[in-house]
Amino acid sequence: MISQRDSLFNALYVQTQNDKDIIILSADFGAPALDKITLERKAQFFHLGISEQNLIDVAIGMALKGKKVFTYAMAPFISLRCAEQHKLAAMMNLPIVNIVAGVGLGYANAGPTHYATEDYSLAANMIGSEIYTFSDSNQVTSFVEHYLSKPHHCFIRLDREPLPKIAIDTDFNLGFRVVCGSGKVGIISHGYCVAKIKGIIEKHNLHQKVTLVDLFHSKPIPESLNQQIECFDRVVVIDEQIETSSVGQFLALAIRRDRPSLGYETISLREEFMFENVGREKLVELAGINEEAILKKILLQEPN
C-alpha cells in the first residue's frame, strides 16, 4: 500500500510538468515521493527548515503573486503553531493547500507533542477555509486534479501510515461516500477511523443495521449530506480527535438545528495527554474509540 502523502506528491509531480505555478514548501519534512520533485522540479520546491509560521508567511507572499502553493509539515506543527498566519491566508482566500500530515495519533509513541488531536477545530475556525480528511490514497490522488481545477484555501488532513483502499468512488461534488451498509443508524466518520469502523461492521455483520458514511469533505458541510441523514433514525459521529475538536461537534450545530429530534451521539478521544508507548491501535482504544464503545452506540446496549 502507498501512503497518502506519497500519493499526493506523485500526483503533484505529474501536474508540475505543465503548471509552473505549483509551488511546494516544506518545513524540514520529507517523503519518498517528494524526492523526485526536489531533484527534478527544483524551481518549484523550497525547504524552509523548522519554521512553520515563516512557512505560511512565505506561502501567503507566493500566493499573492499568483502561485498555487502547497505547504507541508507535521500535523501538530503546521496547524497549531500557525493559527494567526492561517487566519490571514483564509481571510484573503488565497490558493494555499495546507498538507496536515500525520493527524490524530498517527505519530504513536512519539508522545503528545507529536499528536494532532486538536487540529480539526483550528482548521474549522478559519473563516472561509475548507477541510478534507482522507481515508485512503485514491482520494488523495483524485483531490489534486479536483483542486487545481478551482484553487482555494484549504486544509487536507492526511494519515501517516498507508490505509486500506476502499473500492468506492470519490465524488468531490458530493463531499462524502457511503462505504458500506444500508441501515437506519448512520455512522459518520473520516480518515483513519473509517477502515476501523468498516472492520467492526463486517465482523459483527451489521450491514442491515448501520450505514457507514465517509465524510471526506467536512467543511463546508455538503448540502447533499442532509439528504443522506434524512434516511437515518440515529446518527453517531466518530473522530480521532478530542471531543471539543471533533467533526462531531462541528456537525452537531447544523444537524441539531435542522433535525432537533434526531438521535445524535459522538465518539471521540478522551481529553487527556497520552504518554504510553503501546502503538496507535492500542492508544486509540485506550482513549475511547474502541469496539465496545462503537457497538454500544450502534446497538444501544452492552455487546454480548
C-alpha positions as MATLAB code, in Angstrom:
seq = 'MISQRDSLFNALYVQTQNDKDIIILSADFGAPALDKITLERKAQFFHLGISEQNLIDVAIGMALKGKKVFTYAMAPFISLRCAEQHKLAAMMNLPIVNIVAGVGLGYANAGPTHYATEDYSLAANMIGSEIYTFSDSNQVTSFVEHYLSKPHHCFIRLDREPLPKIAIDTDFNLGFRVVCGSGKVGIISHGYCVAKIKGIIEKHNLHQKVTLVDLFHSKPIPESLNQQIECFDRVVVIDEQIETSSVGQFLALAIRRDRPSLGYETISLREEFMFENVGREKLVELAGINEEAILKKILLQEPN';
ca = [
       0.000    0.000    0.000;
       1.167    3.513   -0.750;
       0.889    6.282    1.817;
      -1.422    9.226    1.317;
       1.407   11.748    1.190;
       3.290    9.724   -1.449;
       0.088    9.529   -3.498;
      -0.227   13.294   -3.208;
       3.336   14.037   -4.288;
       3.192   11.549   -7.155;
       0.094   13.331   -8.456;
       1.688   16.748   -7.936;
       4.821   15.655   -9.782;
       2.736   14.930  -12.877;
       0.945   18.281  -12.636;
       4.173   20.288  -12.187;
       5.293   19.263  -15.671;
       2.748   21.576  -17.259;
       1.942   24.006  -14.459;
       4.938   26.028  -13.305;
       2.794   27.976  -10.834;
       2.579   24.973   -8.496;
       4.926   25.559   -5.553;
       5.640   23.152   -2.685;
       7.023   24.443    0.620;
       8.332   22.097    3.306;
       9.233   22.750    6.938;
      12.045   20.213    7.353;
       9.786   17.356    6.320;
      10.219   14.794    3.576;
       8.568   11.808    1.874;
       9.891    9.238   -0.618;
       7.762   10.576   -3.479;
       8.786   14.151   -2.675;
      12.415   13.338   -3.515;
      11.573   13.196   -7.222;
      10.152   16.718   -7.059;
      13.110   18.104   -5.107;
      15.530   16.689   -7.699;
      13.660   17.388  -10.930;
      11.475   20.407  -10.108;
      13.989   22.477   -8.159;
      12.377   25.790   -9.076;
       9.049   24.608   -7.625;
      10.212   23.281   -4.252;
      11.560   25.210   -1.253;
      12.847   23.777    2.025;
      12.331   26.380    4.771;
      13.629   24.497    7.785;
      11.863   24.182   11.118;
       9.937   27.449   10.813;
       6.271   26.700   10.297;
       4.995   30.244   10.889;
       7.500   31.573    8.390;
       6.444   28.792    6.022;
       2.873   30.112    5.929;
       4.102   33.718    5.596;
       6.150   32.714    2.541;
       3.153   30.806    1.166;
       0.997   33.928    1.511;
       3.531   36.001   -0.390;
       3.797   33.475   -3.207;
       0.026   33.046   -3.432;
      -0.373   36.804   -3.730;
       1.927   36.577   -6.753;
      -0.354   34.041   -8.414;
       1.244   30.788   -7.301;
      -0.707   27.683   -6.230;
       1.040   26.817   -3.008;
       1.165   23.514   -1.123;
       2.598   23.794    2.396;
       3.838   20.607    4.035;
       4.755   19.842    7.635;
       3.929   17.534   10.528;
       0.306   17.882   11.622;
       0.637   19.448   15.106;
       3.182   21.989   13.941;
       1.622   23.182   10.689;
      -1.739   23.581   12.422;
      -1.463   24.887   15.971;
       1.767   26.863   15.591;
       0.434   28.892   12.668;
      -3.071   29.930   13.707;
      -2.679   33.662   13.014;
      -0.958   33.081    9.678;
      -3.712   30.682    8.597;
      -6.322   33.250    9.572;
      -4.760   35.870    7.303;
      -4.427   33.426    4.393;
      -8.053   32.323    4.754;
      -9.182   35.949    5.045;
      -7.768   36.609    1.578;
      -8.968   33.214    0.243;
      -5.517   32.545   -1.122;
      -4.882   29.374   -3.154;
      -2.934   27.570   -0.424;
      -3.259   23.874    0.379;
      -2.027   23.127    3.887;
      -0.903   19.492    3.961;
      -1.521   18.449    7.565;
       0.430   15.176    7.689;
       0.012   12.622   10.479;
      -3.288   13.653   12.068;
      -4.738   12.132   15.210;
      -2.427    9.649   16.918;
      -0.585    8.873   13.693;
       2.806    9.521   15.289;
       2.157    6.963   18.012;
       4.918    6.522   20.589;
       6.410    9.934   19.702;
       4.449   11.404   22.609;
       1.751   14.076   22.931;
       3.932   16.809   21.422;
       3.649   14.965   18.102;
      -0.040   14.048   18.280;
      -2.602   16.144   16.425;
      -5.768   15.568   18.418;
      -6.918   19.205   18.353;
      -6.095   20.292   14.805;
      -9.596   19.897   13.342;
     -11.055   22.721   15.429;
      -8.209   25.027   14.387;
      -8.949   24.426   10.704;
     -12.721   24.603   11.237;
     -12.407   28.028   12.827;
     -10.577   29.542    9.864;
     -13.406   31.513    8.256;
     -13.882   30.544    4.615;
     -11.370   27.719    4.624;
     -12.264   24.187    3.576;
     -11.312   20.850    5.181;
     -10.650   17.476    3.570;
      -9.760   14.372    5.609;
      -8.875   11.357    3.510;
      -9.350    7.695    4.380;
      -7.295    6.171    1.556;
      -4.665    7.107   -1.019;
      -7.048    7.011   -4.002;
      -8.918   10.001   -2.600;
      -5.678   11.976   -2.350;
      -4.742   11.298   -5.959;
      -8.191   12.412   -7.142;
      -8.012   15.525   -4.977;
      -5.067   17.057   -6.855;
      -6.877   17.336  -10.200;
     -10.071   18.444   -8.461;
      -8.252   21.184   -6.550;
      -6.261   22.528   -9.485;
      -9.472   22.991  -11.465;
     -10.553   25.529   -8.847;
      -7.808   26.503   -6.362;
      -8.950   27.645   -2.922;
      -7.695   27.889    0.652;
      -7.946   24.549    2.407;
      -6.511   22.023    4.815;
      -6.009   18.436    3.701;
      -5.584   16.106    6.654;
      -3.517   13.034    5.798;
      -2.740    9.885    7.714;
       0.859    8.988    8.343;
       0.617    5.282    7.526;
      -0.894    3.637    4.428;
      -4.569    2.821    4.986;
      -6.543    0.049    3.248;
      -8.024    1.143   -0.067;
     -11.803    1.388   -0.149;
     -13.260    0.403   -3.520;
     -15.815    3.220   -3.576;
     -15.578    6.195   -5.931;
     -14.855    9.651   -4.525;
     -17.202   12.326   -5.859;
     -15.844   15.716   -4.816;
     -19.083   17.370   -5.844;
     -20.885   15.170   -3.310;
     -18.376   15.548   -0.467;
     -18.973   12.143    1.117;
     -19.318    8.491    0.148;
     -21.307    5.584    1.544;
     -18.747    2.919    2.361;
     -20.992    0.049    3.426;
     -24.324   -0.876    4.985;
     -27.923    0.155    4.408;
     -29.295    0.528    7.928;
     -31.058    3.301    9.801;
     -28.157    4.031   12.151;
     -25.835    6.419   10.344;
     -22.171    6.213   11.308;
     -20.292    9.276   10.057;
     -16.509    9.419   10.185;
     -13.404   10.213    8.148;
      -9.717    9.356    7.905;
      -8.189    6.545    9.947;
     -11.429    5.631   11.728;
     -13.297    4.685    8.533;
     -11.421    1.424    7.965;
     -11.587    0.632   11.689;
     -15.379    1.029   11.763;
     -15.801   -0.866    8.493;
     -13.953   -3.796   10.046;
     -16.261   -3.807   13.086;
     -19.371   -3.699   10.879;
     -18.117   -6.654    8.853;
     -17.011   -8.634   11.918;
     -20.452   -8.363   13.557;
     -22.481   -8.478   10.310;
     -24.168   -5.123   10.970;
     -24.781   -4.150    7.338;
     -28.565   -4.179    7.781;
     -28.305   -2.156   10.983;
     -25.934    0.663   10.026;
     -24.752    2.792    7.120;
     -21.121    3.964    7.215;
     -20.537    7.402    5.678;
     -17.042    8.678    4.902;
     -17.306   12.477    5.179;
     -14.039   13.320    3.422;
     -15.024   16.968    2.725;
     -16.453   18.161    6.016;
     -16.193   21.930    5.688;
     -18.312   23.383    4.343;
     -20.825   20.700    5.241;
     -22.042   19.238    1.927;
     -25.646   20.180    1.194;
     -26.242   16.640   -0.022;
     -25.359   15.264    3.424;
     -28.735   16.453    4.707;
     -30.492   14.177    2.214;
     -28.404   11.237    3.376;
     -29.141   11.980    7.037;
     -32.873   12.024    6.266;
     -32.547    8.255    5.798;
     -31.352    7.736    9.382;
     -33.149    7.339   12.701;
     -29.964    7.978   14.633;
     -26.508    9.356   13.841;
     -23.203    8.521   15.545;
     -20.133   10.562   14.567;
     -16.724    9.039   15.309;
     -13.489   11.024   15.115;
      -9.871   10.586   16.237;
      -9.850   13.996   17.915;
     -10.693   15.134   21.415;
     -14.396   15.895   21.729;
     -14.139   19.693   21.560;
     -12.120   19.433   18.346;
     -14.067   16.669   16.634;
     -16.064   16.767   13.428;
     -18.952   15.551   15.604;
     -19.048   18.867   17.446;
     -18.843   20.741   14.150;
     -21.717   18.765   12.616;
     -23.849   18.959   15.765;
     -24.613   22.647   15.253;
     -26.122   22.057   11.813;
     -27.795   18.712   12.451;
     -29.444   19.731   15.707;
     -30.652   22.933   14.065;
     -32.186   21.162   11.062;
     -33.356   17.964   12.796;
     -33.584   18.637   16.539;
     -35.403   15.374   17.260;
     -32.782   13.172   15.575;
     -30.814   10.927   17.913;
     -27.267   12.234   17.759;
     -24.152   10.983   19.562;
     -20.400   11.208   19.191;
     -17.396    9.058   19.994;
     -14.044   10.803   20.283;
     -10.762   10.673   22.151;
     -10.769   11.437   25.834;
      -9.426   14.872   26.711;
      -6.119   13.771   28.169;
      -2.445   13.570   27.253;
      -1.213   10.084   26.386;
       2.318    9.049   27.294;
       2.005    5.264   26.890;
       4.236    3.676   24.234;
       1.818    0.984   23.144;
       1.231    1.763   19.448;
      -1.552    3.645   17.728;
      -4.255    0.999   17.723;
      -3.923    0.459   21.470;
      -3.721    4.205   22.146;
      -6.926    4.815   20.178;
      -8.701    2.087   22.106;
      -7.453    3.302   25.482;
      -8.566    6.832   24.607;
     -12.180    5.794   23.978;
     -12.519    4.758   20.324;
     -12.811    1.006   20.696;
     -15.016   -1.820   19.508;
     -17.031   -1.972   22.724;
     -17.859    1.734   22.674;
     -18.824    1.647   18.990;
     -21.072   -1.385   19.440;
     -22.787    0.198   22.424;
     -23.655    3.269   20.346;
     -24.893    1.168   17.441;
     -26.879   -1.353   19.437;
     -27.873    0.934   22.332;
     -26.890   -1.855   24.691;
     -23.893   -3.691   26.038;
     -22.431   -6.018   23.404;
     -22.736   -9.753   24.062;
];
